[in-house]
């Protein structure tokens, strides 16, 4: 039997130094050198392993078995959901479910309500596809051209597109960031989404009010050329029969009835298959699409790019990033590195204040986003740091998971040097600094979270303590 090692105690200074080196490595590697995030996280895992083994006297077996394995094991459900989401998106594409809703949404456009319609349509598209980038590259580009013809401020139009695009990225059950936030905080995805409604619905309604007011002064006529091109392409490729709405409606009903997320997604896939066959696809083609992604050709390149998404391989990159992040996160959790930092924060700032807890977790996510420009890390870092403290302070982890999205997912496109900020500004032709004031949904969420924290609204007691 191997001799048990005596670990060197991790001081607050040592914990902060390790954490600072990790963030610095990500910032320099990602934003300056342009390295791949997954590889950066793998190198960080190598660094933390070396530090804990050679300086703090841990063994590799101990770090792996008691740190990494439990962390990854807790994320297994989320990883399975992420891998299932890929085939689900593909099935909903070839069944015509997502194309039909896009087709229906484009009929909402008129000059006076253009901003509102653009925001709602982008919200609908991102919720159904789970992608903010795909929504901006298709509907966003079309709406920017229409806005220019109507005399609508381009910054406002871009803000409506970005806000709508990130509504679904934050709230969709098939969005990788939604699943990840729930996984990091270790809560059910449906419970996480219900919690997010408390901060997202107010932001959504205020956004609509502002866009309605600004858009009411628009004049001119909408050039429907681009819109009609998309509508015709969809109607010529798919049967626009309302029966294609059966899968999402069943998902909503089963989710409301609180059935487990993974079986619900399986049901949605099974229901989509016969509908896809009604669209003219044979079973072999459908299964291949669910594996490697559909290849949908409508004749319009921009809409083809949006509809040719999904498949098992589509989500593999997200799973790799999560896996490598959990290697070093598991080590930091097991060795008490995160606990040391959180204990100091609680002692010197948070105290017994639940408002300060929410504020601290939120600011940590925002600062991680500012430093790394990565939405995954802006969820994983604060989520891993604060989840045990949430239990200690009798705060539901649903509050923490909600805060991770309010301060991570939707804040990243507001950062000019992030990949999301660069992408959105390039695709829409409006700088980040110009559209930021109009992306109301993206910053109103964390402001609402702070307000709730200090007033006690929607700050529920710990679910773990109630179970005990």
C-alpha positions in Angstrom: 0.0 0.0 0.0 1.5 3.4 -1.1 2.5 5.8 1.7 0.1 8.6 2.2 1.5 12.0 1.3 1.5 14.9 3.6 0.2 17.9 1.6 1.6 21.4 1.9 -1.1 23.8 3.0 -2.4 26.2 0.3 -2.3 29.8 1.5 -4.6 32.5 0.3 -1.6 34.1 -1.6 -0.8 30.7 -3.3 -4.5 30.2 -4.2 -4.7 33.7 -5.7 -1.4 33.2 -7.6 -2.6 30.0 -9.2 -5.9 31.5 -10.1 -4.2 34.6 -11.6 -1.7 32.5 -13.6 -4.7 30.5 -15.1 -6.6 33.6 -16.1 -3.4 35.3 -17.5 -2.6 32.2 -19.5 -6.1 32.2 -21.0 -6.1 36.0 -21.7 -2.7 36.0 -23.4 -3.2 32.7 -25.2 -6.7 33.4 -26.5 -6.8 37.2 -27.1 -3.2 37.9 -28.0 -1.8 34.6 -29.5 -5.2 33.3 -30.8 -4.7 29.8 -29.5 -7.6 27.3 -29.4 -9.5 27.4 -26.1 -9.6 23.6 -25.7 -5.8 23.3 -26.1 -5.2 26.2 -23.7 -7.3 24.5 -21.1 -5.4 21.3 -21.6 -2.1 23.1 -21.0 -3.6 24.7 -17.9 -4.5 21.3 -16.6 -0.9 20.2 -17.2 0.3 23.3 -15.2 -2.0 22.8 -12.2 -1.1 19.1 -12.1 2.6 20.0 -12.0 2.1 22.6 -9.3 0.0 20.4 -7.0 2.3 17.3 -7.5 5.7 18.9 -7.2 5.0 21.9 -4.9 2.0 20.9 -2.8 2.9 17.2 -2.6 -0.3 15.7 -4.1 0.0 12.5 -6.2 -1.4 12.3 -9.7 -3.6 9.4 -8.8 -5.1 11.4 -5.9 -5.8 14.5 -8.0 -7.3 12.4 -10.8 -9.4 10.0 -8.6 -10.6 12.6 -6.0 -10.6 15.7 -8.1 -11.0 15.2 -11.8 -13.2 12.1 -11.8 -15.9 13.4 -9.4 -16.1 16.7 -11.2 -16.5 15.0 -14.7 -18.9 12.5 -13.2 -21.2 15.2 -12.0 -21.1 16.7 -15.5 -22.0 13.4 -17.2 -25.7 14.3 -17.4 -24.9 17.7 -19.0 -22.4 16.1 -21.5 -25.1 13.6 -22.5 -27.5 16.5 -23.1 -25.0 18.4 -25.1 -24.3 15.4 -27.3 -28.1 14.7 -27.7 -28.8 18.3 -28.6 -26.8 17.9 -31.9 -28.9 15.2 -33.3 -32.1 17.0 -32.1 -31.2 20.1 -34.0 -30.5 18.1 -37.1 -33.8 16.2 -36.8 -35.7 19.5 -36.3 -34.0 21.0 -39.4 -34.9 18.1 -41.8 -38.4 17.8 -40.4 -39.0 21.4 -41.3 -39.8 22.4 -37.7 -37.2 25.2 -37.4 -37.6 26.4 -41.1 -41.4 26.7 -40.6 -41.1 28.9 -37.5 -38.6 31.1 -39.4 -41.0 31.2 -42.3 -43.9 32.3 -40.0 -41.8 34.8 -38.1 -40.8 36.8 -41.2 -44.4 37.6 -41.9 -44.4 39.9 -38.8 -42.5 42.7 -40.4 -43.8 46.2 -40.9 -42.2 49.6 -40.7 -43.6 50.8 -37.3 -42.8 47.6 -35.5 -39.6 46.7 -37.3 -37.3 46.8 -34.3 -39.7 44.8 -32.2 -40.2 42.2 -34.9 -36.5 41.9 -35.6 -35.9 41.4 -31.8 -38.7 38.8 -31.5 -37.7 36.9 -34.7 -34.1 36.8 -33.7 -35.2 35.6 -30.2 -37.3 32.9 -31.8 -34.6 31.8 -34.2 -31.9 31.6 -31.5 -34.2 29.7 -29.1 -35.0 27.1 -31.8 -31.5 26.7 -33.1 -29.5 27.4 -29.9 -27.1 29.7 -31.9 -26.6 33.4 -31.6 -24.0 33.6 -34.3 -26.1 31.7 -36.9 -29.1 34.0 -36.2 -27.0 37.2 -36.6 -25.4 35.9 -39.8 -28.8 35.3 -41.4 -31.6 37.3 -40.0 -29.3 39.9 -38.6 -27.7 40.8 -42.0 -31.2 40.9 -43.6 -32.6 43.2 -40.9 -29.6 45.6 -41.0 -30.3 46.2 -44.7 -34.0 46.7 -44.1 -33.2 49.1 -41.2 -31.1 51.3 -43.4 -33.9 51.6 -46.0 -36.4 52.5 -43.3 -34.3 55.2 -41.6 -34.1 53.2 -38.4 -30.9 53.9 -36.4 -28.4 51.2 -37.4 -27.1 51.0 -33.8 -30.6 50.3 -32.5 -31.2 47.6 -35.2 -27.9 45.9 -34.3 -28.8 46.1 -30.7 -32.1 44.4 -31.3 -30.5 41.7 -33.4 -27.8 41.0 -30.8 -30.3 41.1 -27.9 -32.6 38.7 -29.7 -29.7 36.4 -30.8 -28.5 36.0 -27.2 -32.0 35.6 -25.8 -32.0 32.0 -27.1 -28.4 31.5 -26.5 -29.1 32.1 -22.8 -32.5 30.5 -22.5 -32.8 27.7 -25.1 -32.7 24.2 -23.7 -30.6 23.2 -26.8 -28.0 25.9 -26.3 -24.6 24.8 -25.0 -24.3 27.7 -22.6 -27.7 27.0 -21.1 -26.8 23.3 -20.5 -23.3 24.2 -19.2 -24.5 26.8 -16.6 -26.9 24.2 -15.2 -24.2 21.6 -15.2 -21.6 23.8 -13.4 -24.1 24.7 -10.7 -25.4 21.1 -10.6 -29.1 21.9 -11.1 -31.7 20.5 -13.5 -31.8 22.3 -16.9 -35.5 23.0 -16.7 -35.2 24.3 -13.2 -32.4 26.5 -14.4 -34.4 27.9 -17.3 -37.4 28.6 -15.0 -35.0 30.5 -12.6 -33.7 32.5 -15.5 -37.1 33.7 -16.5 -37.1 35.9 -13.4 -34.3 38.1 -14.8 -34.9 37.5 -18.6 -38.6 38.2 -18.9 -38.3 41.8 -17.4 -35.3 42.5 -19.7 -37.3 41.1 -22.7 -40.3 43.3 -22.0 -38.3 46.4 -21.4 -36.4 45.7 -24.6 -39.7 45.5 -26.5 -40.9 48.7 -25.0 -37.8 50.6 -26.0 -37.7 49.2 -29.5 -41.4 50.0 -29.9 -40.8 53.6 -28.9 -37.8 54.1 -31.1 -39.3 52.3 -34.1 -42.6 54.2 -33.9 -40.8 57.2 -35.6 -39.7 55.1 -38.6 -40.8 56.1 -42.0 -40.6 54.6 -45.5 -41.4 51.2 -46.8 -39.7 47.9 -46.2 -37.8 46.5 -49.1 -39.0 42.9 -48.8 -36.6 41.6 -51.4 -34.3 39.8 -49.0 -37.1 38.6 -46.8 -39.1 37.3 -49.7 -36.1 35.4 -51.0 -35.7 33.6 -47.7 -39.5 32.9 -47.4 -39.6 31.6 -50.9 -36.6 29.4 -50.4 -38.1 27.8 -47.3 -41.5 27.3 -48.8 -40.0 25.7 -52.0 -37.8 23.3 -49.9 -40.2 22.3 -47.1 -43.8 21.6 -46.6 -45.0 24.4 -44.3 -47.7 22.3 -42.6 -48.3 23.2 -38.9 -47.9 19.5 -38.1 -44.1 20.2 -37.9 -44.8 22.1 -34.7 -45.7 18.8 -32.9 -42.1 18.1 -31.6 -41.5 21.5 -29.9 -45.1 21.6 -28.5 -44.6 18.1 -26.9 -41.2 19.3 -25.5 -42.9 22.3 -23.9 -45.7 20.1 -22.4 -43.3 17.5 -21.0 -40.9 20.1 -19.7 -43.8 21.8 -17.9 -44.8 18.4 -16.4 -41.2 18.2 -15.1 -40.1 15.1 -16.9 -36.3 14.6 -17.0 -34.6 16.6 -19.7 -32.7 13.9 -21.5 -35.8 11.6 -22.1 -37.7 14.6 -23.3 -35.1 15.3 -25.9 -35.2 11.7 -27.0 -39.0 12.0 -27.5 -38.5 15.1 -29.5 -36.1 13.3 -31.8 -38.3 10.3 -32.3 -41.3 12.6 -33.1 -39.3 14.5 -35.7 -38.2 11.4 -37.7 -41.6 10.6 -39.3 -42.2 14.3 -40.0 -38.8 14.4 -41.7 -39.9 11.5 -43.8 -43.0 13.4 -44.8 -40.6 16.1 -46.0 -39.1 13.6 -48.5 -36.1 12.4 -46.6 -35.5 8.7 -46.2 -34.5 7.1 -42.9 -30.9 6.6 -43.9 -30.5 10.3 -44.8 -32.1 11.4 -41.6 -29.9 9.2 -39.4 -26.8 10.4 -41.3 -27.9 14.0 -40.8 -28.3 13.4 -37.0 -24.7 12.0 -37.0 -22.8 14.5 -39.2 -25.2 17.3 -39.7 -27.8 18.0 -42.5 -26.9 19.3 -45.8 -29.9 21.5 -46.7 -29.9 23.3 -50.0 -32.5 26.0 -50.6 -30.7 28.0 -53.2 -30.0 30.8 -50.7 -26.5 30.5 -49.3 -27.1 32.5 -46.1 -30.2 30.5 -45.1 -28.5 27.2 -46.1 -25.8 28.0 -43.5 -28.3 28.4 -40.8 -30.4 25.3 -41.6 -27.4 23.0 -42.2 -26.6 22.8 -38.5 -26.7 20.1 -35.9 -25.5 16.5 -35.7 -23.5 14.6 -33.2 -20.2 16.0 -34.5 -21.6 19.5 -34.2 -21.4 19.5 -30.4 -18.1 17.7 -30.0 -16.1 20.9 -29.7 -18.2 22.1 -26.9 -17.8 18.8 -25.0 -14.0 18.9 -25.4 -13.8 22.4 -24.0 -16.0 21.4 -21.0 -13.9 18.3 -20.4 -10.6 20.0 -20.3 -11.9 22.9 -18.2 -13.2 20.4 -15.7 -9.7 18.8 -15.3 -8.1 21.8 -13.7 -11.4 22.9 -12.1 -11.7 19.6 -10.4 -8.1 19.9 -9.1 -8.8 23.4 -7.8 -11.9 22.3 -6.0 -10.4 19.2 -4.4 -7.2 20.9 -3.2 -9.3 23.7 -1.6 -7.9 26.4 -3.8 -11.3 27.8 -4.7 -12.5 27.3 -1.2 -9.6 29.4 0.2 -10.5 32.3 -2.2 -14.2 32.1 -1.4 -13.6 31.9 2.3 -11.6 35.1 2.1 -14.3 36.8 0.0 -17.0 35.8 2.5 -14.9 37.0 5.4 -13.9 40.3 3.9 -16.8 41.3 1.7 -19.8 39.0 1.4 -20.4 38.2 5.1 -24.0 37.1 5.6 -25.3 39.2 2.8 -27.1 37.3 0.0 -27.0 40.4 -2.1 -23.2 40.6 -1.9 -23.0 36.9 -2.7 -25.0 37.4 -6.0 -23.0 40.6 -6.7 -19.7 38.9 -6.1 -20.5 35.8 -8.3 -21.8 38.1 -11.0 -18.7 40.4 -11.0 -16.5 37.3 -11.1 -18.3 36.1 -14.2 -18.1 39.5 -15.8 -14.4 39.9 -15.0 -13.7 36.4 -16.3 -15.5 37.4 -19.5 -13.6 40.6 -19.8 -10.3 38.8 -19.3 -10.9 35.8 -21.4 -13.6 36.8 -23.9 -15.0 33.3 -23.5 -18.6 32.5 -22.3 -17.8 29.0 -21.2 -15.1 30.1 -18.8 -17.2 33.0 -17.5 -19.6 30.3 -16.4 -17.2 27.5 -15.3 -14.9 29.7 -13.1 -17.5 31.5 -10.9 -19.8 28.4 -10.9 -17.1 26.2 -9.5 -16.0 28.8 -7.1 -19.3 29.7 -5.5 -21.5 26.6 -5.6 -20.3 25.3 -2.2 -20.6 28.8 -0.7 -24.2 29.0 -2.0 -25.0 25.9 0.0 -23.2 27.3 3.1 -25.3 30.5 2.9 -28.6 28.7 2.3 -29.0 30.0 -1.3 -30.4 27.8 -4.0 -28.0 26.8 -6.7 -30.7 27.8 -9.2 -29.9 31.4 -8.2 -26.2 30.8 -8.9 -26.9 29.1 -12.3 -29.1 32.0 -13.3 -26.4 34.5 -12.3 -23.8 32.6 -14.4 -25.9 33.3 -17.5 -26.9 36.8 -16.6 -23.2 37.7 -16.1 -21.5 35.4 -18.6 -23.4 34.2 -21.7 -25.0 37.5 -22.6 -22.2 39.8 -21.5 -19.5 38.4 -23.8 -21.0 40.0 -27.0 -20.6 43.4 -25.2 -16.9 43.0 -25.0 -15.1 44.5 -28.0 -12.1 42.1 -27.9 -14.1 38.9 -27.4 -14.7 36.6 -30.3 -18.5 37.2 -30.0 -18.0 41.0 -30.0 -15.7 40.9 -33.0 -18.0 38.6 -34.9 -21.2 40.6 -34.2 -19.6 43.9 -35.1 -18.2 42.5 -38.3 -21.3 40.7 -39.4 -23.7 43.6 -38.6 -21.4 46.4 -39.7 -21.8 48.4 -36.4 -19.1 48.6 -33.7 -19.6 47.1 -30.3 -19.5 50.5 -28.6 -22.4 51.7 -30.9 -24.7 48.8 -30.3 -24.0 48.2 -26.6 -26.6 50.7 -25.3 -29.3 49.0 -27.4 -28.6 45.5 -26.3 -30.9 46.0 -23.3 -31.5 42.3 -22.7 -27.7 41.6 -22.4 -27.0 44.0 -19.6 -30.4 44.4 -17.9 -30.1 40.7 -16.7 -27.2 41.2 -14.3 -28.6 44.5 -13.1 -31.9 42.7 -12.3 -29.9 39.9 -10.6 -28.2 42.5 -8.4 -31.5 44.1 -7.5 -33.0 40.7 -6.6 -30.0 39.9 -4.5 -30.2 42.9 -2.3 -34.0 42.9 -2.1 -34.4 39.2 -1.6 -36.7 38.7 -4.6 -36.4 35.2 -6.1 -33.5 34.3 -3.8 -34.7 30.9 -2.8 -33.3 28.8 0.1 -30.8 26.0 -0.7 -32.4 23.0 -2.3 -29.7 20.7 -0.7 -30.5 21.9 2.8 -34.2 21.4 2.2 -33.5 17.8 1.0 -31.5 17.2 4.1 
